[in-house]
Amino acid sequence: METIRVLQVDAFTDEPLSGNPAGVVPDADDLTDDQMGAIARELAVSETAFLRSSDAADRRVRYFTPNQEIDRCGHATIGALAHLHAEGDLEAGTTTLETNVGIVEIEIEDDGTVWMTQNRPTIREVDVGYDRVAEAVGVEQAALEGASADLPLAVSSTGLPFLMVPVTYLADVGNAEPDPAAIETLSETVDATGLYLFTFDTLEADSTLHGRMFAPGVGVPEDPVTGTASGAVGAYLTRYGALEGEGQDGADANESATELRLEQGHYLDRPGTVRVRVGGEVSVGGRGVIVLDGRLIVPAAEDEAILEA
């Protein structure tokens, strides 16, 4: 047995016990895949980031849900980098992370806001019936069709693919009764990680939209606040011309950038805000707060029966 430092960082918020909780393991160089998987299951948050050394970037990071490794995770990246900045291990400026799908450039602002450059967007429309999507997400079919004139059902990705599902009113989002099995099957059908349900009808006046994200196929029935899906929806809205009239709050970082503010998590009692800049590229930003810092006993690598339990 050995002990290792683990943290929980609530991402996309300044308030403890809100936003999206992420596990962070600051020194994971000596951990095996089985050990990282076991730690992620024990922490039991949607994703845990494991920081490692890298020959290709400033740091290497790997992400595990409670039941599998995934290639990218926005809120766990926010959590990991917010922790490093808070402890003085990472100054404001630019740094790089090596992920399973390439090098990610990260910008840290003086106030601790972490900005992640996303992959080049890919967007493809999908031919699935509104009836099937409505049944899977648990809303009236009319709520989907009412928002469909300019925004088709499509899978958008800036690192992970999500099926974009616009609806008309906030009440439709809040009253959704998702069927996890149906969403998992639908996601597999369209080759997506999960489904992002959203509306322009928001709780806060300065919010661009309100969203909910469901990814039961990767062990996340509903994610409180989702960075990767937020980048994907920003690219999707840009593609279909839905952002006319948005402010230029991100112009200090990218003169042509439009900054969006996406609210999420309120229906799980974990409200948070994701900032998204869309322009020449897509960037996702947010802050994080450390809420737990301790040590975890981890079985040795050879204890396969325990690690695979």
N, C-alpha and C positions, 0 to 999 in steps of 0.2 A: 504494500500500500504506500501511497505518497499523497502529499497534500499540495494543492495548487490554488493560487489566488483567482477568485472569480468575482465579477461585479454584475450588478444590474443597473443599467442606465436607461432612464425614461427619455425617449427621443421625440423630437418635434414638439417640445414643450419646455417651459422654464419652471413648471410646477411639479413637485414630486407627486407620484401616484396618479399621473395623467399621461397623455400621449401614448407612445407605444414602448413597452418594456423590452429591452434587448439584453441578452447575456453578453458579457465581454470577458474573454480570457486573455490577459495582457501578454503572457509568456507561454506560448503553445508550441515552441520549437520541438520539444521532446515528446509530444503527445502523438500517439498513433491514431489512425482513423477511428478505430473502435473506441478508444478512450474519448475522443472528441464527440462521437455520437452518444456515448453514455453520459457525458457531462451535459450535453444539450437536452437529453431526456430528463435528467435530474433537475436542471434549472427550469424546465417546462414552460419557457416562454416561446414565442413563435419562431425566433431565430437567435442563435448565439454566434458571435464573431470570435474567431481564434486568430490572434495576431502572431505572426511568425517573421523570421528574417527572410530577406530576399536578395538575390543577386541582380534582379532586373528592375527593382523599384526601391523606394525607401523602406517599404514594409510589404509583407505578404499577408493576405487575409483569406481565411476560409470560413464558410457559413454553413451551419447545420440547423435544420429544424429538428423537432423531437424524433422524426423518423427518417430523415435522409439529408444528404448534403445538397445544397443548391449553389448556383453559380454567382448570384448577386443578391444583395439585400440592402435596401436604402437605409432603413431605420437602424439596423445593426452597425452600418458604417458610421452613421451619425453618432451612435452611442460610443463606438470605439474611439473615434477621433475626438469627440467631446471629452472623453476621459483623459486622453493623452494631453490635450490642451489644458484641462483643469489641473493636472499634476505637474505642468511645466515641462513635459517631455516633448511638446510640439508647439512651436511659436506660430504666431500669425504669419500667413504667407501661403506658399504652394508646396504641396507634398504629393507623392504618388503611392498608389497601392497596386500590388500585383494580385489579380483575382484569377479565377479559373478561366475567365473569358477575356483576359487582356489587362492592360495597365489602365488604371483610372486616375485621373488628375483631380486632386482635392484642393480647395481653397479654404483657408481658415481666416475668418475676420477677427479683428481685435476683441469683439464682444463674445467670441466663441462660436459664432454661426459657422456651420460646416457646409460648404457647397461642393457637390459632386457632379462632375461632368459625366453625362450619360453617353451611351453608345449612339451611333448614328441611327435615327429612327427607321423602323420598318413598319409599314401599315398595309394590311390586306383586308378587304371586305370579305365577309363570310356569308354563305347561303344557308342560314338556319332560320326557321320560322319564328316569328314573334310569339306565336303560341307556345312553342317549346321553351323559349327563353323566359317568358312570363311565368310559366309553370315552375321552372327551375328556381327562379329567384323569388317567387311568391308575391307577384304584383299583378294587377289587372293588365290584360293585353293592351287595352286602350291607352294606358299610361306610357307604354313603350311606343306605340304607333303615333301618339301625339307629339313625341319628340323626334320622330324619324325623318321629317321632311328634308333636313339638311345634314343630319348626323346619322349615317347608316351604322348597322351593327358591323364592327370591324375588330380585328385583333391588332393591337398596337404594342410595339416593344421599343424600349430604349435600353434594354438589358435583359428583361424578362417579358414574355408576351402575356397580355391580358385582353380578354374580350371586353370591349367598351360597350356599356349598356346605358344610354341616356334615357332619363324619364322626365316627366313634366314637372311634378311638384315634390317638395320636400316631404310632404305627408306620405307620398308613395315610397320614398326611400326609407323613411322611418318605420312604416308599417309593413315593410317587406318581410315575408316569412320564408326564408330560403330553405330549399331541400338539398342538404349536402350531397347526397348520392346523385341527384339529378345534375347538380352543378359540376361535380367531378366528372360525370359522363359527358356533359356538354363541353367542358374544358378539354377533355381528351379528344372529342370530335373535331374541335377547331384548333387543336394543337396549341393550347394556352395553359399558362400556370394557374390562372384563376379568372375571376370575373369582377369587373369594376363597375358598380352601379352608381350613377351620379345624376345630379340635377343642378341647374343654375339658380334654383330657389334656395336661398341660404339662410342660416341663422344670424350671421354677422353681416353688417352692411358692406364691409370692405372685403368680404370673401368672394372669390370668383365662382366657386361651386362647392357643393357638399357631396362627399362620396362615401361609399362603403365597399370593402374588398373582401371577397370570399375565395379561398383556395383550399378546400378540404382535401384535394388530391395530394397536397404536399404537407398535410397535417395542420393546416391553419383554417379552421372553420370560418373565422372572421378575424381579420387583422385590424387592430384599432386605428393605426395611422400608417400609411404605406408609401414609402419613398419611390420605389420602382414603378408602382402603378401610377403615381402622380406624374412622374416624368413621361410615362406612356400616354396619359390623358392629355398632357400639355402638347405633345407632338401630334396627337389625334385632332385636337381642336384647331391647331395651326393648319394641318392638312386640309381641313374642311371649312376654313375661313370663319371660325366661330369666335375669334378673339378681337374683332374690330372694336375700337373704343376703349380697350384696356389701357391702363396707365403705363408709364415707362419708368417704374421705380427701380429697375435693375440697370439703368443706363450707365451707372458708374463702373460696372464691371463689363458691360457689353453695350456699346452705344445703340445698337439696334434691338436690344432685348426688351421684351415685354415681361413684366413680372406678374405672376399669378399667385393668389393665396387660396389654398385648398383646405377646407375644414373637413375633419373626419373624426370618428371615435366617440361622438356625443351619445350615440345609442348604445354604447358599451360603457358609459360613464368614465371614459378616458379621452376627453377632448384634446385635440392637438391641431397644429397648423403646419402645412408643408408649403414652402415657397418654391416656385418653379419659374425659371427664366427660359423663355423660348425666343430664339432669334437665329443667329448663325449656327447655334448648337443648343442642346437642352441641358440645363443644370437644375439640380434639386438641392434645396437648402433647408436647414433647420438647426435647432439647438438641442442640447440634452442636459440632463441633471442626474448625477449619481445618487442612487437611493439605497444601494446595498453594496458593501465591500467586505468580503470575508474569504475564508479558505474552505476548500472542499476536499474531502478524502476521495482519492481516485484509485481504483484497483490497478495493480500492475498490468502491463501489457499482456503478460502471459496468462492472466486470469480470464480466459476467454468465456467461460461459463457465466461469470458475473457480468462482464461487459456486454454480452449479447442477450442478457435477460430482458 
